[in-house]
Amino acid sequence: MKAIVHVGLKPGVLDPQGKAVADSLGRMGFGEVAGARIGKVIELDLDGVAEADAEARVKDMCEKLLANTVIESYRIELVA
């Protein structure tokens, strides 16, 4: 089983990397870009965990290591 974790900054948290990307795209002629937010995607290959327990285990991983829950939110996607 695979778990895909999408991590991004919470609304209201400044994203200087996203601002730099949006500004650069605007200068490159992509004026339709009004803003950008940068996040990360983490793919975990899970072995030996029951599907019923997988989401709880990955949530625990996110809370302890994968996301800074003070400024980031995350979404877990499980793929069989």
PyMOL Python script that loads the backbone (N, CA, C, O; Angstrom):
from pymol import cmd

cmd.read_pdbstr("""\
ATOM      1  N   MET A   1       0.850  -1.170   0.000  1.00  0.00           N
ATOM      2  CA  MET A   1       0.000   0.000   0.000  1.00  0.00           C
ATOM      3  C   MET A   1       0.895   1.231   0.000  1.00  0.00           C
ATOM      4  O   MET A   1       2.001   1.212   0.540  1.00  0.00           O
ATOM      5  N   LYS A   2       0.406   2.291  -0.608  1.00  0.00           N
ATOM      6  CA  LYS A   2       1.135   3.542  -0.668  1.00  0.00           C
ATOM      7  C   LYS A   2       0.300   4.627  -0.003  1.00  0.00           C
ATOM      8  O   LYS A   2      -0.920   4.686  -0.163  1.00  0.00           O
ATOM      9  N   ALA A   3       0.982   5.478   0.739  1.00  0.00           N
ATOM     10  CA  ALA A   3       0.347   6.659   1.321  1.00  0.00           C
ATOM     11  C   ALA A   3       0.983   7.884   0.678  1.00  0.00           C
ATOM     12  O   ALA A   3       2.208   7.997   0.617  1.00  0.00           O
ATOM     13  N   ILE A   4       0.166   8.775   0.210  1.00  0.00           N
ATOM     14  CA  ILE A   4       0.644  10.029  -0.363  1.00  0.00           C
ATOM     15  C   ILE A   4       0.182  11.139   0.571  1.00  0.00           C
ATOM     16  O   ILE A   4      -1.011  11.309   0.823  1.00  0.00           O
ATOM     17  N   VAL A   5       1.151  11.886   1.074  1.00  0.00           N
ATOM     18  CA  VAL A   5       0.873  12.954   2.030  1.00  0.00           C
ATOM     19  C   VAL A   5       1.145  14.288   1.339  1.00  0.00           C
ATOM     20  O   VAL A   5       2.257  14.535   0.870  1.00  0.00           O
ATOM     21  N   HIS A   6       0.136  15.136   1.279  1.00  0.00           N
ATOM     22  CA  HIS A   6       0.257  16.474   0.710  1.00  0.00           C
ATOM     23  C   HIS A   6       0.374  17.456   1.882  1.00  0.00           C
ATOM     24  O   HIS A   6      -0.524  17.543   2.719  1.00  0.00           O
ATOM     25  N   VAL A   7       1.481  18.186   1.931  1.00  0.00           N
ATOM     26  CA  VAL A   7       1.735  19.126   3.020  1.00  0.00           C
ATOM     27  C   VAL A   7       1.840  20.526   2.434  1.00  0.00           C
ATOM     28  O   VAL A   7       2.544  20.740   1.447  1.00  0.00           O
ATOM     29  N   GLY A   8       1.144  21.473   3.037  1.00  0.00           N
ATOM     30  CA  GLY A   8       1.208  22.859   2.584  1.00  0.00           C
ATOM     31  C   GLY A   8       1.036  23.811   3.748  1.00  0.00           C
ATOM     32  O   GLY A   8       0.590  23.429   4.830  1.00  0.00           O
ATOM     33  N   LEU A   9       1.398  25.054   3.507  1.00  0.00           N
ATOM     34  CA  LEU A   9       1.263  26.063   4.545  1.00  0.00           C
ATOM     35  C   LEU A   9      -0.208  26.356   4.817  1.00  0.00           C
ATOM     36  O   LEU A   9      -1.032  26.343   3.903  1.00  0.00           O
ATOM     37  N   LYS A  10      -0.522  26.614   6.057  1.00  0.00           N
ATOM     38  CA  LYS A  10      -1.888  26.983   6.422  1.00  0.00           C
ATOM     39  C   LYS A  10      -2.213  28.361   5.852  1.00  0.00           C
ATOM     40  O   LYS A  10      -1.310  29.166   5.625  1.00  0.00           O
ATOM     41  N   PRO A  11      -3.505  28.638   5.618  1.00  0.00           N
ATOM     42  CA  PRO A  11      -3.890  29.973   5.150  1.00  0.00           C
ATOM     43  C   PRO A  11      -3.402  31.047   6.131  1.00  0.00           C
ATOM     44  O   PRO A  11      -3.469  30.866   7.346  1.00  0.00           O
ATOM     45  N   GLY A  12      -2.924  32.136   5.601  1.00  0.00           N
ATOM     46  CA  GLY A  12      -2.456  33.233   6.435  1.00  0.00           C
ATOM     47  C   GLY A  12      -0.976  33.171   6.767  1.00  0.00           C
ATOM     48  O   GLY A  12      -0.411  34.155   7.246  1.00  0.00           O
ATOM     49  N   VAL A  13      -0.334  32.031   6.520  1.00  0.00           N
ATOM     50  CA  VAL A  13       1.102  31.909   6.755  1.00  0.00           C
ATOM     51  C   VAL A  13       1.824  32.419   5.514  1.00  0.00           C
ATOM     52  O   VAL A  13       1.529  31.991   4.398  1.00  0.00           O
ATOM     53  N   LEU A  14       2.771  33.332   5.710  1.00  0.00           N
ATOM     54  CA  LEU A  14       3.518  33.878   4.586  1.00  0.00           C
ATOM     55  C   LEU A  14       4.298  32.777   3.872  1.00  0.00           C
ATOM     56  O   LEU A  14       4.855  31.882   4.508  1.00  0.00           O
ATOM     57  N   ASP A  15       4.330  32.859   2.534  1.00  0.00           N
ATOM     58  CA  ASP A  15       5.014  31.875   1.710  1.00  0.00           C
ATOM     59  C   ASP A  15       5.986  32.613   0.783  1.00  0.00           C
ATOM     60  O   ASP A  15       5.645  32.875  -0.371  1.00  0.00           O
ATOM     61  N   PRO A  16       7.187  32.952   1.263  1.00  0.00           N
ATOM     62  CA  PRO A  16       8.122  33.707   0.427  1.00  0.00           C
ATOM     63  C   PRO A  16       8.537  32.956  -0.833  1.00  0.00           C
ATOM     64  O   PRO A  16       8.764  33.577  -1.871  1.00  0.00           O
ATOM     65  N   GLN A  17       8.639  31.645  -0.761  1.00  0.00           N
ATOM     66  CA  GLN A  17       8.995  30.870  -1.950  1.00  0.00           C
ATOM     67  C   GLN A  17       7.871  30.944  -2.985  1.00  0.00           C
ATOM     68  O   GLN A  17       8.135  31.096  -4.178  1.00  0.00           O
ATOM     69  N   GLY A  18       6.631  30.838  -2.538  1.00  0.00           N
ATOM     70  CA  GLY A  18       5.493  30.964  -3.445  1.00  0.00           C
ATOM     71  C   GLY A  18       5.428  32.345  -4.069  1.00  0.00           C
ATOM     72  O   GLY A  18       5.131  32.471  -5.257  1.00  0.00           O
ATOM     73  N   LYS A  19       5.701  33.390  -3.286  1.00  0.00           N
ATOM     74  CA  LYS A  19       5.701  34.749  -3.813  1.00  0.00           C
ATOM     75  C   LYS A  19       6.779  34.917  -4.873  1.00  0.00           C
ATOM     76  O   LYS A  19       6.538  35.541  -5.906  1.00  0.00           O
ATOM     77  N   ALA A  20       7.967  34.366  -4.630  1.00  0.00           N
ATOM     78  CA  ALA A  20       9.058  34.452  -5.604  1.00  0.00           C
ATOM     79  C   ALA A  20       8.678  33.754  -6.909  1.00  0.00           C
ATOM     80  O   ALA A  20       8.968  34.262  -7.992  1.00  0.00           O
ATOM     81  N   VAL A  21       8.038  32.602  -6.810  1.00  0.00           N
ATOM     82  CA  VAL A  21       7.609  31.871  -8.002  1.00  0.00           C
ATOM     83  C   VAL A  21       6.562  32.671  -8.765  1.00  0.00           C
ATOM     84  O   VAL A  21       6.663  32.811  -9.984  1.00  0.00           O
ATOM     85  N   ALA A  22       5.559  33.198  -8.067  1.00  0.00           N
ATOM     86  CA  ALA A  22       4.507  33.979  -8.720  1.00  0.00           C
ATOM     87  C   ALA A  22       5.094  35.221  -9.391  1.00  0.00           C
ATOM     88  O   ALA A  22       4.730  35.539 -10.523  1.00  0.00           O
ATOM     89  N   ASP A  23       5.998  35.926  -8.706  1.00  0.00           N
ATOM     90  CA  ASP A  23       6.629  37.119  -9.287  1.00  0.00           C
ATOM     91  C   ASP A  23       7.442  36.766 -10.526  1.00  0.00           C
ATOM     92  O   ASP A  23       7.379  37.470 -11.534  1.00  0.00           O
ATOM     93  N   SER A  24       8.204  35.680 -10.455  1.00  0.00           N
ATOM     94  CA  SER A  24       9.018  35.259 -11.602  1.00  0.00           C
ATOM     95  C   SER A  24       8.151  34.869 -12.784  1.00  0.00           C
ATOM     96  O   SER A  24       8.463  35.221 -13.921  1.00  0.00           O
ATOM     97  N   LEU A  25       7.074  34.151 -12.536  1.00  0.00           N
ATOM     98  CA  LEU A  25       6.171  33.780 -13.629  1.00  0.00           C
ATOM     99  C   LEU A  25       5.564  35.016 -14.275  1.00  0.00           C
ATOM    100  O   LEU A  25       5.417  35.074 -15.496  1.00  0.00           O
ATOM    101  N   GLY A  26       5.213  36.006 -13.456  1.00  0.00           N
ATOM    102  CA  GLY A  26       4.673  37.255 -14.003  1.00  0.00           C
ATOM    103  C   GLY A  26       5.678  37.945 -14.909  1.00  0.00           C
ATOM    104  O   GLY A  26       5.318  38.436 -15.978  1.00  0.00           O
ATOM    105  N   ARG A  27       6.938  37.985 -14.487  1.00  0.00           N
ATOM    106  CA  ARG A  27       7.986  38.608 -15.303  1.00  0.00           C
ATOM    107  C   ARG A  27       8.267  37.822 -16.575  1.00  0.00           C
ATOM    108  O   ARG A  27       8.758  38.383 -17.554  1.00  0.00           O
ATOM    109  N   MET A  28       7.961  36.528 -16.570  1.00  0.00           N
ATOM    110  CA  MET A  28       8.182  35.681 -17.747  1.00  0.00           C
ATOM    111  C   MET A  28       7.009  35.735 -18.722  1.00  0.00           C
ATOM    112  O   MET A  28       7.013  35.030 -19.731  1.00  0.00           O
ATOM    113  N   GLY A  29       6.013  36.557 -18.433  1.00  0.00           N
ATOM    114  CA  GLY A  29       4.890  36.702 -19.348  1.00  0.00           C
ATOM    115  C   GLY A  29       3.640  35.940 -18.957  1.00  0.00           C
ATOM    116  O   GLY A  29       2.669  35.912 -19.712  1.00  0.00           O
ATOM    117  N   PHE A  30       3.653  35.328 -17.799  1.00  0.00           N
ATOM    118  CA  PHE A  30       2.474  34.592 -17.327  1.00  0.00           C
ATOM    119  C   PHE A  30       1.706  35.472 -16.341  1.00  0.00           C
ATOM    120  O   PHE A  30       1.625  35.171 -15.150  1.00  0.00           O
ATOM    121  N   GLY A  31       1.147  36.558 -16.858  1.00  0.00           N
ATOM    122  CA  GLY A  31       0.473  37.542 -16.032  1.00  0.00           C
ATOM    123  C   GLY A  31      -0.783  37.051 -15.357  1.00  0.00           C
ATOM    124  O   GLY A  31      -1.271  37.684 -14.421  1.00  0.00           O
ATOM    125  N   GLU A  32      -1.317  35.931 -15.816  1.00  0.00           N
ATOM    126  CA  GLU A  32      -2.541  35.397 -15.213  1.00  0.00           C
ATOM    127  C   GLU A  32      -2.297  34.785 -13.842  1.00  0.00           C
ATOM    128  O   GLU A  32      -3.251  34.505 -13.116  1.00  0.00           O
ATOM    129  N   VAL A  33      -1.038  34.572 -13.472  1.00  0.00           N
ATOM    130  CA  VAL A  33      -0.721  33.988 -12.166  1.00  0.00           C
ATOM    131  C   VAL A  33      -0.822  35.086 -11.112  1.00  0.00           C
ATOM    132  O   VAL A  33       0.004  35.998 -11.063  1.00  0.00           O
ATOM    133  N   ALA A  34      -1.838  34.983 -10.279  1.00  0.00           N
ATOM    134  CA  ALA A  34      -2.073  35.992  -9.237  1.00  0.00           C
ATOM    135  C   ALA A  34      -1.359  35.630  -7.936  1.00  0.00           C
ATOM    136  O   ALA A  34      -1.154  36.499  -7.089  1.00  0.00           O
ATOM    137  N   GLY A  35      -0.983  34.386  -7.765  1.00  0.00           N
ATOM    138  CA  GLY A  35      -0.306  33.954  -6.548  1.00  0.00           C
ATOM    139  C   GLY A  35       0.070  32.496  -6.661  1.00  0.00           C
ATOM    140  O   GLY A  35      -0.450  31.774  -7.512  1.00  0.00           O
ATOM    141  N   ALA A  36       0.969  32.068  -5.808  1.00  0.00           N
ATOM    142  CA  ALA A  36       1.393  30.664  -5.784  1.00  0.00           C
ATOM    143  C   ALA A  36       1.697  30.268  -4.342  1.00  0.00           C
ATOM    144  O   ALA A  36       2.166  31.082  -3.548  1.00  0.00           O
ATOM    145  N   ARG A  37       1.428  29.035  -4.025  1.00  0.00           N
ATOM    146  CA  ARG A  37       1.763  28.467  -2.719  1.00  0.00           C
ATOM    147  C   ARG A  37       2.611  27.228  -3.003  1.00  0.00           C
ATOM    148  O   ARG A  37       2.280  26.428  -3.878  1.00  0.00           O
ATOM    149  N   ILE A  38       3.682  27.081  -2.272  1.00  0.00           N
ATOM    150  CA  ILE A  38       4.573  25.945  -2.457  1.00  0.00           C
ATOM    151  C   ILE A  38       4.347  24.957  -1.316  1.00  0.00           C
ATOM    152  O   ILE A  38       4.255  25.342  -0.151  1.00  0.00           O
ATOM    153  N   GLY A  39       4.261  23.698  -1.667  1.00  0.00           N
ATOM    154  CA  GLY A  39       4.088  22.650  -0.667  1.00  0.00           C
ATOM    155  C   GLY A  39       5.002  21.488  -0.990  1.00  0.00           C
ATOM    156  O   GLY A  39       5.948  21.622  -1.766  1.00  0.00           O
ATOM    157  N   LYS A  40       4.715  20.355  -0.394  1.00  0.00           N
ATOM    158  CA  LYS A  40       5.511  19.168  -0.678  1.00  0.00           C
ATOM    159  C   LYS A  40       4.599  17.951  -0.705  1.00  0.00           C
ATOM    160  O   LYS A  40       3.545  17.921  -0.069  1.00  0.00           O
ATOM    161  N   VAL A  41       5.031  16.961  -1.450  1.00  0.00           N
ATOM    162  CA  VAL A  41       4.321  15.693  -1.539  1.00  0.00           C
ATOM    163  C   VAL A  41       5.282  14.612  -1.073  1.00  0.00           C
ATOM    164  O   VAL A  41       6.413  14.526  -1.552  1.00  0.00           O
ATOM    165  N   ILE A  42       4.831  13.793  -0.142  1.00  0.00           N
ATOM    166  CA  ILE A  42       5.656  12.714   0.409  1.00  0.00           C
ATOM    167  C   ILE A  42       4.950  11.397   0.099  1.00  0.00           C
ATOM    168  O   ILE A  42       3.798  11.201   0.484  1.00  0.00           O
ATOM    169  N   GLU A  43       5.640  10.496  -0.595  1.00  0.00           N
ATOM    170  CA  GLU A  43       5.083   9.176  -0.897  1.00  0.00           C
ATOM    171  C   GLU A  43       5.733   8.151   0.021  1.00  0.00           C
ATOM    172  O   GLU A  43       6.957   8.037   0.084  1.00  0.00           O
ATOM    173  N   LEU A  44       4.909   7.423   0.715  1.00  0.00           N
ATOM    174  CA  LEU A  44       5.386   6.394   1.641  1.00  0.00           C
ATOM    175  C   LEU A  44       4.914   5.030   1.162  1.00  0.00           C
ATOM    176  O   LEU A  44       3.721   4.835   0.929  1.00  0.00           O
ATOM    177  N   ASP A  45       5.828   4.093   1.013  1.00  0.00           N
ATOM    178  CA  ASP A  45       5.454   2.712   0.722  1.00  0.00           C
ATOM    179  C   ASP A  45       5.290   2.011   2.064  1.00  0.00           C
ATOM    180  O   ASP A  45       6.242   1.894   2.835  1.00  0.00           O
ATOM    181  N   LEU A  46       4.084   1.550   2.331  1.00  0.00           N
ATOM    182  CA  LEU A  46       3.771   0.908   3.610  1.00  0.00           C
ATOM    183  C   LEU A  46       3.739  -0.597   3.430  1.00  0.00           C
ATOM    184  O   LEU A  46       3.157  -1.109   2.474  1.00  0.00           O
ATOM    185  N   ASP A  47       4.362  -1.290   4.346  1.00  0.00           N
ATOM    186  CA  ASP A  47       4.408  -2.743   4.286  1.00  0.00           C
ATOM    187  C   ASP A  47       4.038  -3.301   5.655  1.00  0.00           C
ATOM    188  O   ASP A  47       4.532  -2.824   6.677  1.00  0.00           O
ATOM    189  N   GLY A  48       3.191  -4.285   5.679  1.00  0.00           N
ATOM    190  CA  GLY A  48       2.867  -4.961   6.926  1.00  0.00           C
ATOM    191  C   GLY A  48       1.904  -4.208   7.820  1.00  0.00           C
ATOM    192  O   GLY A  48       1.844  -4.468   9.022  1.00  0.00           O
ATOM    193  N   VAL A  49       1.150  -3.276   7.253  1.00  0.00           N
ATOM    194  CA  VAL A  49       0.158  -2.558   8.056  1.00  0.00           C
ATOM    195  C   VAL A  49      -1.213  -2.776   7.419  1.00  0.00           C
ATOM    196  O   VAL A  49      -1.368  -2.675   6.202  1.00  0.00           O
ATOM    197  N   ALA A  50      -2.183  -3.070   8.243  1.00  0.00           N
ATOM    198  CA  ALA A  50      -3.541  -3.298   7.746  1.00  0.00           C
ATOM    199  C   ALA A  50      -4.112  -1.991   7.224  1.00  0.00           C
ATOM    200  O   ALA A  50      -3.824  -0.919   7.757  1.00  0.00           O
ATOM    201  N   GLU A  51      -4.914  -2.085   6.188  1.00  0.00           N
ATOM    202  CA  GLU A  51      -5.503  -0.890   5.590  1.00  0.00           C
ATOM    203  C   GLU A  51      -6.289  -0.080   6.613  1.00  0.00           C
ATOM    204  O   GLU A  51      -6.296   1.150   6.573  1.00  0.00           O
ATOM    205  N   ALA A  52      -6.943  -0.773   7.520  1.00  0.00           N
ATOM    206  CA  ALA A  52      -7.737  -0.093   8.548  1.00  0.00           C
ATOM    207  C   ALA A  52      -6.859   0.742   9.487  1.00  0.00           C
ATOM    208  O   ALA A  52      -7.321   1.741  10.038  1.00  0.00           O
ATOM    209  N   ASP A  53      -5.608   0.343   9.668  1.00  0.00           N
ATOM    210  CA  ASP A  53      -4.692   1.048  10.568  1.00  0.00           C
ATOM    211  C   ASP A  53      -3.797   2.049   9.849  1.00  0.00           C
ATOM    212  O   ASP A  53      -3.176   2.899  10.488  1.00  0.00           O
ATOM    213  N   ALA A  54      -3.730   1.954   8.545  1.00  0.00           N
ATOM    214  CA  ALA A  54      -2.761   2.744   7.779  1.00  0.00           C
ATOM    215  C   ALA A  54      -2.950   4.249   7.965  1.00  0.00           C
ATOM    216  O   ALA A  54      -1.978   4.965   8.205  1.00  0.00           O
ATOM    217  N   GLU A  55      -4.168   4.731   7.858  1.00  0.00           N
ATOM    218  CA  GLU A  55      -4.377   6.173   7.959  1.00  0.00           C
ATOM    219  C   GLU A  55      -3.985   6.702   9.338  1.00  0.00           C
ATOM    220  O   GLU A  55      -3.384   7.771   9.441  1.00  0.00           O
ATOM    221  N   ALA A  56      -4.313   5.975  10.377  1.00  0.00           N
ATOM    222  CA  ALA A  56      -3.952   6.404  11.731  1.00  0.00           C
ATOM    223  C   ALA A  56      -2.435   6.425  11.909  1.00  0.00           C
ATOM    224  O   ALA A  56      -1.894   7.325  12.551  1.00  0.00           O
ATOM    225  N   ARG A  57      -1.751   5.430  11.337  1.00  0.00           N
ATOM    226  CA  ARG A  57      -0.283   5.382  11.438  1.00  0.00           C
ATOM    227  C   ARG A  57       0.348   6.556  10.690  1.00  0.00           C
ATOM    228  O   ARG A  57       1.263   7.203  11.197  1.00  0.00           O
ATOM    229  N   VAL A  58      -0.145   6.823   9.488  1.00  0.00           N
ATOM    230  CA  VAL A  58       0.416   7.923   8.694  1.00  0.00           C
ATOM    231  C   VAL A  58       0.097   9.264   9.357  1.00  0.00           C
ATOM    232  O   VAL A  58       0.929  10.171   9.339  1.00  0.00           O
ATOM    233  N   LYS A  59      -1.084   9.399   9.934  1.00  0.00           N
ATOM    234  CA  LYS A  59      -1.420  10.629  10.657  1.00  0.00           C
ATOM    235  C   LYS A  59      -0.447  10.836  11.810  1.00  0.00           C
ATOM    236  O   LYS A  59      -0.006  11.959  12.052  1.00  0.00           O
ATOM    237  N   ASP A  60      -0.115   9.788  12.508  1.00  0.00           N
ATOM    238  CA  ASP A  60       0.849   9.871  13.601  1.00  0.00           C
ATOM    239  C   ASP A  60       2.222  10.308  13.073  1.00  0.00           C
ATOM    240  O   ASP A  60       2.907  11.112  13.705  1.00  0.00           O
ATOM    241  N   MET A  61       2.617   9.775  11.915  1.00  0.00           N
ATOM    242  CA  MET A  61       3.887  10.170  11.285  1.00  0.00           C
ATOM    243  C   MET A  61       3.889  11.662  10.947  1.00  0.00           C
ATOM    244  O   MET A  61       4.883  12.359  11.153  1.00  0.00           O
ATOM    245  N   CYS A  62       2.761  12.133  10.425  1.00  0.00           N
ATOM    246  CA  CYS A  62       2.642  13.552  10.066  1.00  0.00           C
ATOM    247  C   CYS A  62       2.755  14.441  11.295  1.00  0.00           C
ATOM    248  O   CYS A  62       3.461  15.450  11.284  1.00  0.00           O
ATOM    249  N   GLU A  63       2.062  14.062  12.340  1.00  0.00           N
ATOM    250  CA  GLU A  63       2.056  14.862  13.565  1.00  0.00           C
ATOM    251  C   GLU A  63       3.427  14.899  14.239  1.00  0.00           C
ATOM    252  O   GLU A  63       3.781  15.890  14.878  1.00  0.00           O
ATOM    253  N   LYS A  64       4.196  13.821  14.095  1.00  0.00           N
ATOM    254  CA  LYS A  64       5.486  13.725  14.786  1.00  0.00           C
ATOM    255  C   LYS A  64       6.670  14.193  13.948  1.00  0.00           C
ATOM    256  O   LYS A  64       7.676  14.631  14.506  1.00  0.00           O
ATOM    257  N   LEU A  65       6.575  14.110  12.595  1.00  0.00           N
ATOM    258  CA  LEU A  65       7.750  14.402  11.788  1.00  0.00           C
ATOM    259  C   LEU A  65       7.478  15.092  10.454  1.00  0.00           C
ATOM    260  O   LEU A  65       8.155  16.061  10.111  1.00  0.00           O
ATOM    261  N   LEU A  66       6.504  14.608   9.708  1.00  0.00           N
ATOM    262  CA  LEU A  66       6.370  15.021   8.309  1.00  0.00           C
ATOM    263  C   LEU A  66       5.833  16.429   8.113  1.00  0.00           C
ATOM    264  O   LEU A  66       6.121  17.052   7.091  1.00  0.00           O
ATOM    265  N   ALA A  67       5.067  16.945   9.055  1.00  0.00           N
ATOM    266  CA  ALA A  67       4.489  18.285   8.927  1.00  0.00           C
ATOM    267  C   ALA A  67       4.715  19.073  10.206  1.00  0.00           C
ATOM    268  O   ALA A  67       4.642  18.531  11.309  1.00  0.00           O
ATOM    269  N   ASN A  68       4.986  20.335  10.045  1.00  0.00           N
ATOM    270  CA  ASN A  68       5.050  21.251  11.187  1.00  0.00           C
ATOM    271  C   ASN A  68       3.628  21.762  11.376  1.00  0.00           C
ATOM    272  O   ASN A  68       3.216  22.725  10.728  1.00  0.00           O
ATOM    273  N   THR A  69       2.891  21.124  12.254  1.00  0.00           N
ATOM    274  CA  THR A  69       1.451  21.397  12.360  1.00  0.00           C
ATOM    275  C   THR A  69       1.126  22.782  12.911  1.00  0.00           C
ATOM    276  O   THR A  69      -0.041  23.172  12.934  1.00  0.00           O
ATOM    277  N   VAL A  70       2.122  23.524  13.350  1.00  0.00           N
ATOM    278  CA  VAL A  70       1.880  24.906  13.768  1.00  0.00           C
ATOM    279  C   VAL A  70       1.589  25.778  12.549  1.00  0.00           C
ATOM    280  O   VAL A  70       0.717  26.646  12.594  1.00  0.00           O
ATOM    281  N   ILE A  71       2.327  25.544  11.456  1.00  0.00           N
ATOM    282  CA  ILE A  71       2.167  26.389  10.267  1.00  0.00           C
ATOM    283  C   ILE A  71       1.737  25.621   9.025  1.00  0.00           C
ATOM    284  O   ILE A  71       1.430  26.234   8.002  1.00  0.00           O
ATOM    285  N   GLU A  72       1.708  24.286   9.092  1.00  0.00           N
ATOM    286  CA  GLU A  72       1.371  23.479   7.918  1.00  0.00           C
ATOM    287  C   GLU A  72       0.146  22.602   8.189  1.00  0.00           C
ATOM    288  O   GLU A  72      -0.113  22.176   9.315  1.00  0.00           O
ATOM    289  N   SER A  73      -0.585  22.356   7.118  1.00  0.00           N
ATOM    290  CA  SER A  73      -1.665  21.382   7.175  1.00  0.00           C
ATOM    291  C   SER A  73      -1.283  20.237   6.228  1.00  0.00           C
ATOM    292  O   SER A  73      -0.403  20.391   5.380  1.00  0.00           O
ATOM    293  N   TYR A  74      -1.945  19.105   6.379  1.00  0.00           N
ATOM    294  CA  TYR A  74      -1.632  17.964   5.534  1.00  0.00           C
ATOM    295  C   TYR A  74      -2.905  17.212   5.179  1.00  0.00           C
ATOM    296  O   TYR A  74      -3.926  17.297   5.862  1.00  0.00           O
ATOM    297  N   ARG A  75      -2.802  16.475   4.087  1.00  0.00           N
ATOM    298  CA  ARG A  75      -3.900  15.628   3.611  1.00  0.00           C
ATOM    299  C   ARG A  75      -3.304  14.294   3.235  1.00  0.00           C
ATOM    300  O   ARG A  75      -2.285  14.232   2.547  1.00  0.00           O
ATOM    301  N   ILE A  76      -3.933  13.228   3.683  1.00  0.00           N
ATOM    302  CA  ILE A  76      -3.431  11.868   3.447  1.00  0.00           C
ATOM    303  C   ILE A  76      -4.295  11.186   2.395  1.00  0.00           C
ATOM    304  O   ILE A  76      -5.524  11.242   2.437  1.00  0.00           O
ATOM    305  N   GLU A  77      -3.623  10.547   1.458  1.00  0.00           N
ATOM    306  CA  GLU A  77      -4.301   9.792   0.407  1.00  0.00           C
ATOM    307  C   GLU A  77      -3.727   8.375   0.419  1.00  0.00           C
ATOM    308  O   GLU A  77      -2.518   8.199   0.273  1.00  0.00           O
ATOM    309  N   LEU A  78      -4.570   7.377   0.588  1.00  0.00           N
ATOM    310  CA  LEU A  78      -4.112   5.984   0.587  1.00  0.00           C
ATOM    311  C   LEU A  78      -4.432   5.341  -0.757  1.00  0.00           C
ATOM    312  O   LEU A  78      -5.540   5.466  -1.277  1.00  0.00           O
ATOM    313  N   VAL A  79      -3.426   4.644  -1.311  1.00  0.00           N
ATOM    314  CA  VAL A  79      -3.579   3.987  -2.599  1.00  0.00           C
ATOM    315  C   VAL A  79      -3.236   2.517  -2.407  1.00  0.00           C
ATOM    316  O   VAL A  79      -2.156   2.174  -1.926  1.00  0.00           O
ATOM    317  N   ALA A  80      -4.173   1.654  -2.791  1.00  0.00           N
ATOM    318  CA  ALA A  80      -3.947   0.199  -2.628  1.00  0.00           C
ATOM    319  C   ALA A  80      -2.923  -0.308  -3.620  1.00  0.00           C
ATOM    320  O   ALA A  80      -2.609  -1.498  -3.629  1.00  0.00           O
TER     321      ALA A  80
END
""", "prot")
cmd.dss("prot")
cmd.show_as("cartoon", "prot")
cmd.util.cbc("prot")
cmd.orient("prot")
